[in-house]
Amino acid sequence: MVKVKTEWKNFISEKYKFKNGIFNFIDEEKLSGQESKQISYFGKAKNVTTADYRLEEWQKSFLRRFLENFQSVGGKVILDAGVGQGYMTIELAKMGAKVLACDLSVLALKRLQKIAEKIGVSDNIIFVACSLERLPIKNEVVDGVVSNAVLEHIFQEERAIAELGRVSKRASGLMITVPLKYRYNNPLFIPSLIWQDKKIGHLRRYSEKEILGKLKKFGYSVKKIYYSGHFSKVIFTKIFMPMFGLDNLLPRFEAIDCRQENRKYGASNICVYLERP
């Protein structure tokens, strides 16, 4: 039986259910319709049902963006708010960070747990099944937060942002990635993006002004803005790679996309890094 490490108890603020190494705060009877749909949809995805782990090119880019701004992660407490495939949790834990890995899906956390055990970083990770609108974490205990492709799925997104601010220390960093509004996207992709948003449960898209306005309410100031998912990368990954299996060209097209990180128009996503000094 896995026991709760004393140091991790210092971060959890509520009476907890601890089973098989996971703090579980999910009450299935109280889940909203949106939350239930998200658990069901992403629970079927291959990347959260197998314990295979490989750092993909686009994931390397998101990790780089975080580390460019939050440079000394060793010994720091990082909240991965909505772990998904878990690559940020694993890579930061490998660097010596103490990671609070939070997700609505117990299945995703169980997969992440297996990967962490294989790689040998379990001691640096606490696995927490919870909603971002109701984080069971104490006030001001987190040094940095990363939340990629999560806010657009959450019904009470401003409440979730408030929670991220509450658990973060007064001097802390925050990296958020969300999809850009259609008016900034390449017009050729808009029909497929509308279809995709409905399929995967996106409730909204953001302009730069909107996402920054919501975050600045909680004392954050902008340090860096990145844009990703430009025309050449999307065309290659969505059309040419599936048709011709050109995986070896992925690093080249990711590099092309990264060279356009400052270009808003034609991008699919916005990634912002903010600080509370």
C-alpha positions as CSV (number, residue, x, y, z in Angstrom):
1,M,0.0,0.0,0.0
2,V,1.3,3.4,-1.0
3,K,1.6,5.8,2.0
4,V,1.2,9.6,1.9
5,K,4.6,11.3,2.4
6,T,4.6,13.7,5.2
7,E,6.0,16.6,3.0
8,W,3.0,16.2,0.6
9,K,0.5,16.6,3.4
10,N,1.8,20.1,3.8
11,F,0.2,21.1,0.5
12,I,-3.2,19.5,0.7
13,S,-5.9,21.7,2.4
14,E,-8.9,19.4,2.6
15,K,-9.7,16.0,4.1
16,Y,-8.5,13.6,1.4
17,K,-9.1,10.2,0.0
18,F,-5.8,8.6,-0.7
19,K,-5.9,5.4,-2.7
20,N,-3.1,3.8,-4.8
21,G,-0.9,6.9,-4.6
22,I,-3.6,9.4,-5.8
23,F,-5.4,12.0,-3.7
24,N,-8.9,11.7,-5.1
25,F,-11.3,14.7,-4.7
26,I,-13.6,13.7,-7.5
27,D,-17.3,13.2,-6.6
28,E,-18.8,11.7,-9.7
29,E,-22.3,12.6,-8.6
30,K,-21.4,16.3,-8.4
31,L,-19.6,16.5,-11.8
32,S,-21.1,18.9,-14.3
33,G,-22.2,17.7,-17.7
34,Q,-19.2,19.4,-19.3
35,E,-16.8,17.7,-16.8
36,S,-18.3,14.3,-17.4
37,K,-18.0,14.8,-21.2
38,Q,-14.4,15.8,-20.9
39,I,-13.5,12.8,-18.8
40,S,-15.3,10.5,-21.2
41,Y,-13.8,12.0,-24.4
42,F,-10.2,12.2,-23.2
43,G,-10.4,8.9,-21.4
44,K,-10.6,7.2,-24.8
45,A,-7.5,8.9,-26.3
46,K,-4.5,6.7,-26.9
47,N,-2.1,9.1,-25.2
48,V,-3.8,8.7,-21.9
49,T,-4.6,5.0,-22.0
50,T,-1.1,3.6,-22.6
51,A,2.0,4.0,-20.4
52,D,4.3,4.8,-23.4
53,Y,6.2,8.0,-23.0
54,R,8.1,10.0,-25.6
55,L,8.7,13.7,-25.6
56,E,7.2,15.0,-28.8
57,E,8.6,18.0,-30.7
58,W,5.7,20.4,-29.9
59,Q,6.0,19.3,-26.2
60,K,9.7,20.2,-26.2
61,S,8.6,23.7,-27.4
62,F,6.2,24.2,-24.5
63,L,8.8,23.0,-22.0
64,R,11.4,25.4,-23.5
65,R,9.0,28.3,-23.2
66,F,8.4,27.6,-19.5
67,L,12.1,27.1,-18.7
68,E,13.1,30.3,-20.6
69,N,11.1,32.2,-18.0
70,F,11.2,30.0,-14.9
71,Q,14.8,29.0,-15.1
72,S,15.6,27.3,-11.7
73,V,13.1,24.6,-11.2
74,G,15.1,22.4,-8.8
75,G,13.4,22.2,-5.4
76,K,10.6,24.5,-6.5
77,V,6.9,23.5,-6.2
78,I,5.2,23.6,-9.6
79,L,1.5,23.0,-10.2
80,D,0.7,21.3,-13.5
81,A,-3.0,22.3,-13.7
82,G,-4.6,19.8,-16.1
83,V,-1.8,17.3,-16.8
84,G,-3.2,15.7,-20.0
85,Q,-0.3,13.7,-21.4
86,G,1.8,14.6,-18.4
87,Y,4.9,15.7,-20.3
88,M,5.4,18.9,-18.2
89,T,5.0,16.9,-15.0
90,I,7.6,14.3,-16.0
91,E,10.2,16.6,-17.4
92,L,10.0,19.1,-14.5
93,A,10.2,16.2,-12.0
94,K,13.3,15.0,-13.8
95,M,14.8,18.4,-13.2
96,G,14.2,18.2,-9.5
97,A,11.0,20.1,-9.2
98,K,8.3,19.0,-6.7
99,V,5.2,18.8,-9.0
100,L,1.6,18.9,-8.0
101,A,0.0,17.0,-10.9
102,C,-3.7,17.8,-11.0
103,D,-6.3,16.6,-13.4
104,L,-10.0,15.8,-13.6
105,S,-9.2,12.3,-15.0
106,V,-8.1,9.6,-12.6
107,L,-7.3,7.5,-15.6
108,A,-4.8,10.1,-16.9
109,L,-3.2,10.3,-13.4
110,K,-2.9,6.5,-13.2
111,R,-1.1,6.5,-16.6
112,L,1.2,9.3,-15.4
113,Q,1.9,7.4,-12.2
114,K,3.1,4.4,-14.2
115,I,5.4,6.5,-16.4
116,A,6.8,8.3,-13.3
117,E,7.6,4.9,-11.7
118,K,9.3,3.7,-14.9
119,I,11.5,6.8,-15.1
120,G,12.1,6.9,-11.4
121,V,10.6,10.4,-10.5
122,S,7.6,9.3,-8.5
123,D,9.1,10.8,-5.3
124,N,8.9,14.3,-6.9
125,I,5.2,14.1,-7.9
126,I,2.0,14.3,-6.0
127,F,-1.0,13.0,-8.0
128,V,-4.3,14.9,-7.3
129,A,-7.6,14.2,-9.0
130,C,-9.7,17.3,-8.7
131,S,-11.4,20.2,-10.6
132,L,-9.4,23.3,-11.3
133,E,-12.3,25.4,-10.0
134,R,-11.9,23.7,-6.6
135,L,-8.2,23.0,-6.0
136,P,-7.7,21.2,-2.7
137,I,-4.3,22.9,-2.2
138,K,-3.3,25.3,0.6
139,N,-2.9,29.1,0.0
140,E,0.4,30.4,-1.4
141,V,2.4,27.2,-1.5
142,V,3.2,27.1,-5.3
143,D,6.2,28.7,-6.9
144,G,5.1,28.2,-10.5
145,V,2.0,27.1,-12.5
146,V,1.7,25.6,-16.0
147,S,-1.7,25.0,-17.6
148,N,-1.7,24.2,-21.2
149,A,-5.0,23.8,-23.2
150,V,-7.2,23.6,-20.2
151,L,-9.1,26.9,-19.5
152,E,-11.0,26.7,-22.8
153,H,-12.7,23.5,-21.5
154,I,-13.7,24.9,-18.1
155,F,-17.2,26.3,-17.6
156,Q,-16.2,28.6,-14.6
157,E,-12.9,29.6,-16.1
158,E,-12.5,32.8,-14.0
159,R,-13.0,30.8,-10.8
160,A,-10.3,28.4,-12.0
161,I,-7.9,31.4,-12.6
162,A,-8.7,32.7,-9.1
163,E,-7.8,29.3,-7.7
164,L,-4.5,29.3,-9.5
165,G,-3.8,32.7,-8.0
166,R,-4.8,31.6,-4.6
167,V,-2.5,28.7,-4.3
168,S,0.5,30.6,-5.8
169,K,3.0,32.4,-3.7
170,R,3.1,36.2,-3.9
171,A,6.3,35.9,-6.0
172,S,5.5,33.2,-8.6
173,G,5.3,32.5,-12.3
174,L,2.4,31.3,-14.4
175,M,2.3,29.9,-18.0
176,I,-1.1,29.5,-19.7
177,T,-1.9,28.3,-23.2
178,V,-5.3,28.7,-24.9
179,P,-6.6,28.7,-28.4
180,L,-6.8,32.0,-30.3
181,K,-10.0,33.5,-31.6
182,Y,-11.0,32.5,-35.2
183,R,-10.2,36.0,-36.5
184,Y,-6.5,35.4,-35.9
185,N,-6.5,31.9,-37.5
186,N,-5.7,31.1,-41.1
187,P,-9.1,31.3,-42.9
188,L,-8.5,28.0,-44.6
189,F,-8.5,26.2,-41.2
190,I,-11.5,27.9,-39.6
191,P,-14.2,25.3,-40.7
192,S,-12.1,22.4,-39.3
193,L,-11.3,24.4,-36.1
194,I,-15.0,25.0,-35.5
195,W,-15.6,21.2,-35.9
196,Q,-12.7,20.4,-33.7
197,D,-13.8,22.8,-30.9
198,K,-17.2,21.2,-30.8
199,K,-15.8,17.7,-30.8
200,I,-13.2,18.1,-28.0
201,G,-15.3,20.4,-25.8
202,H,-13.9,23.9,-26.3
203,L,-16.2,26.4,-24.7
204,R,-14.4,29.5,-25.9
205,R,-11.4,31.0,-27.7
206,Y,-9.4,34.0,-26.6
207,S,-7.9,37.2,-27.9
208,E,-4.6,38.4,-26.3
209,K,-6.5,41.2,-24.6
210,E,-9.1,38.8,-23.1
211,I,-6.7,36.2,-21.6
212,L,-4.3,38.9,-20.3
213,G,-7.2,40.9,-18.8
214,K,-8.5,37.9,-16.9
215,L,-5.0,37.0,-15.5
216,K,-4.0,40.6,-14.6
217,K,-6.9,40.8,-12.2
218,F,-4.9,38.5,-9.8
219,G,-1.7,40.6,-9.8
220,Y,0.1,39.0,-12.7
221,S,2.1,41.0,-15.2
222,V,3.2,39.8,-18.6
223,K,6.7,38.7,-19.2
224,K,6.5,36.9,-22.6
225,I,3.9,36.0,-25.2
226,Y,4.2,33.2,-27.7
227,Y,2.1,32.2,-30.7
228,S,2.1,28.6,-32.1
229,G,0.3,26.4,-34.7
230,H,1.0,28.4,-37.8
231,F,0.1,27.5,-41.4
232,S,3.2,25.4,-42.4
233,K,3.2,23.3,-39.3
234,V,-0.5,22.6,-39.3
235,I,-0.6,21.6,-43.0
236,F,2.4,19.3,-42.5
237,T,1.1,17.6,-39.3
238,K,-2.5,17.3,-40.3
239,I,-2.2,16.4,-44.0
240,F,1.3,15.5,-45.3
241,M,2.6,13.5,-42.3
242,P,-0.5,11.3,-42.0
243,M,-0.5,10.7,-45.7
244,F,3.2,10.0,-46.3
245,G,4.5,9.2,-42.8
246,L,7.2,11.9,-42.7
247,D,7.8,11.8,-39.0
248,N,11.5,12.6,-39.5
249,L,10.6,16.1,-40.7
250,L,8.7,17.0,-37.5
251,P,11.7,18.8,-35.9
252,R,12.1,20.9,-39.0
253,F,8.5,22.0,-39.1
254,E,8.4,22.6,-35.3
255,A,11.5,24.8,-35.7
256,I,9.8,26.8,-38.5
257,D,6.8,27.3,-36.2
258,C,9.0,28.4,-33.4
259,R,10.6,31.0,-35.6
260,Q,7.2,32.6,-35.9
261,E,6.4,32.7,-32.2
262,N,6.0,36.5,-32.3
263,R,3.5,36.4,-35.1
264,K,-0.1,36.5,-34.0
265,Y,-2.0,36.3,-37.3
266,G,-2.1,32.9,-38.7
267,A,-1.4,31.2,-35.4
268,S,-3.8,28.7,-33.7
269,N,-2.8,29.2,-30.0
270,I,-1.4,31.8,-27.6
271,C,0.9,31.0,-24.8
272,V,1.5,33.6,-22.1
273,Y,4.0,33.7,-19.3
274,L,3.2,36.0,-16.4
275,E,4.8,36.8,-13.1
276,R,3.8,38.2,-9.7
277,P,6.8,40.1,-8.5
